[in-house]
Amino acid sequence: MSDRTSIGVGMIGYAFMGRVHSQAWRSVGAFFDLPLAPRMAVLAGRSKERTETAAAQLGWAGIETDWRELVKRDDVQIVDICTPGDSHAEIAIAALEAGKHVLCEKPLANTVAEAEAMVAAAAAAPGKSMVAFNYRRVPAVALARRFVEEGRLGEIRHVRAQYLQDWIVDPDFPLVWRLQKDKAGAGALGDIGSHIVDAAQFITGQQVVGVSALTETFIKERPLAAESAGLGATGTAEKGTVTVDDAALFIGRLSGGAVASFEATRFASGRKNAMRIEINGSLGSLSFDFESMNELWLSQGGGGFERILVTEPDHPYVGAWWPPGHGLGYEHTFTHEVKDFLEAIATGADPTPSFADGLRVQKVLAAVERSAADGSRYTNVED
């Protein structure tokens, strides 16, 4: 990497997403021949002690306890945002106005208005920007898109998309930030539903234009998280109100005429990370489940489904990794993400998914919330 141009990266946030992003920045140059060499310059977090510990563990050279100071630094050219959604717009807009390139976790923002402001800032800024829908970078998902583009499925007619998890089934699971609307924007709908909306649009090349939806919150109150918990008069742990959905289900229509169904829930007992999509066309179908992420199932010509093991060197991204049959994992999707982002910066190309792509997903999420709130049979995304 020494003969390549170095580019400084500053990352904000060091929890789950910060850890996987850090792994991506550390490993990308070892596996992909890149025009730029990322340098992990600085990590930002609110607690000095915790940020120092995280920086040492994850490989960051320095720290800041105020993200604004990170954005100002001359040794930072890329700002990577791994914070809750309530801070995405403020950080991204400030970074873009400072001339930085910006990679922002999904969903892009908590509201359509915030996302629109981010898109406007991106359009006016010299830096490149991308929203981190990492499942686009699963080799099997990228291969599915290739098959659709090649016409193997013919006219797309049906899309079925699910994202099923179970990590908050226990009613004693605490009221973490992902269960608070002011911080997360939405519950299962925004956290994981955004992924399947983006995946459906990415694979089919069509946009969701209208929805009919319902949402549900199964557990209305939860114990306060450790940092804010106290004891009530009876000595029991205090509880707070869950202000997001636990599950969202909606049907929709795509811009090319296909019909679609979407289900996002964190109450599917036994399902750990089942991000699934099936697409039916006039000539064939394909099916994918992230819990078997190295497999894509394809049916053509009226026959049954056949399993494709997506580990061949001519499959998307795979040639940089291991011999055929040696599967990839969740973390590799983020390595592919930063690889594509760095290449776009180096060549001057517009990265995808763009902030505009993130805004389109945000509009779908907002339409789902409107439909569920007022019982609308059908809600136009652009209304």
Steps between C-alpha positions, in 0.01 A plus 500: 500500500800731536502599133136605503356836595400503864157625602409572861184355652321631806221289647230615742359227724665178613223255599365222276517690171824668597662163560404355163593820317837497676561143387422606144741795503772277650466215251396654168851585382626150574257334259415756232741684271386854575603839362480648851641373829264574791669627814296457819576846638249567775203358687239722668282414798354688795691320775877559492580180688270278293609658174867450585433135580303451177766675291771273640292188438378595153815655356438876498801729542333774704173609659268795536216540749316752281412399145524865393872493573538186290329668205740796521817291492732531200606134527140385441367484144226239557243522781334168585177545700407205726272680745124473569279655235417816694850636435552391138376817334691745719829312471473420129407855399784648708750253352386564143517876552856449629591333171516145635383178338223340708396141560182489710331203662142413412226604507627830368309712753206493738267704279446583136578867568838408651577270208406772249736742673777240481438444129512875437827529693648208306402657168667829593817350646825401327531180704346165419225350715348155543244337730606167647248242384755222539278214379542626145858378539410138584638315196178301460287818505728668245478186286119509527504854362724384215255220414208746489699743285585216261130424460514151646179555697316681220232747606505546878157426647531421871742599777486349849736645757540422868740598774445289810682531832415409860736698724230693691248219557582500872277761672783570745736609223582863585381818331809557285525787250374286212163487677468879531360692206682825575832319459426218253226656287313170476522147633519186291372705207802731487765273649448193283205586275716761329739222395235294322353805329845589367577139405174465307561825312866415438439150362198584287609846385149625589378741765224446757232751403215420738427297813225374728628427848450410860739514794486362853678551831459180701674612819405856587733552799848373583750535783720805461848432368773471766636852457160660565331241723376573848278337761137588546314524831458123513868437441441365151685625194344801335352455155473724198270507201600335174430761233578302184350206319599143583377372163397650166321328215408661171414425143611723219519565131825554310559751225526225236161356592611219734319441828692450822461400862731601784526380860742634761487374857723459801250254652551192280614253768784285373587726208833671561568695182273361230517767231313327216389596155328307222433643156267339247512592133342382177803278421623398842551576868779551748515468877748609767525468880781673685516222757643298208675801351732314262206341315268629230213289370395536136208352305471535123280357228236366735738270686560483873753709687869418465761600758788722390793508740615859461871448565641492147765756400275646227223572749480860631781585745592136560819487293687704761439245775526123539493192272157380378285352773655708778215724608500866594332660802308806614813710548606459137201704382644807673844438350335495156315818592811701585683351201232635266495834681877545474497412131225754434694771683816420304331497158254784562201270451175542692482227769191286541280482690501879499335730751224535238453122516482529878236772466288274279507231769416764764193601300382140490541470878304822550221376272482177700463698823229720350308202365520313830401807702186590305399157373543601138449220252763651271744785556710654226867526594534850352194645679 
